[in-house]
Amino acid sequence: MTPTRLVLTLTAATTLLLTATPARADGTGPSLPPDTAPSAAAPVKIDPTSPNLKLPEGATLAAPKVLDIKSVVEDQSGDERREDTNADVTFALQAEVLFSKDSARLSDEAKARIATIADEIKKQNATQIRVFGFTDNLGSAAHGDVLSRQRANAVQAVLGQDLNDPNITFEVRGYGEQYPIADNSTEEGRRKNRRVEVSFPRTQS
């Protein structure tokens, strides 16, 4: 990453909602690929019969939920982003800094960026790594699916060489234009959507 960084920290604490019916939180961020939503630990138990807990008449406690703490660091160019939560670490690399247009061949600069991610994987002692490829909505969906998978495969191959650990398991997928993180109607948004994400469990605080 470049020395100048933009840092955004999103925090949330244990939430106890007082409602007459169960509460539901609607997500406002981008949709996530299947089975990638982080799971949080159970909150501190609350005694619903405590005389110090004052509820409106007829109200009940909604199910308690612990919201993850997310820290997002993005370099000034937007080429690379790191997200840290209580459970996972995710690196998102824009396709333009990894590959030529419509290509799945990695540049030498791209391999150096991937080596930095491999160092973090070693630091976290992670053994389960996800490598997901994504494209924008230009061109056919079938082509995007193939290209995003080829790019994910290319990143996984370099990670595998850098890590050189038979105990590590990779999950590699190409999602094409599915799960955008920005507006595909603008070039700026499409650029953000053309990416490869590498994620793994956090094993150190």
Order of alpha helices (4+ residues) and beta strands (2+ residues): beta-beta-beta-beta-beta-beta-alpha-alpha-beta-alpha-beta-alpha-beta
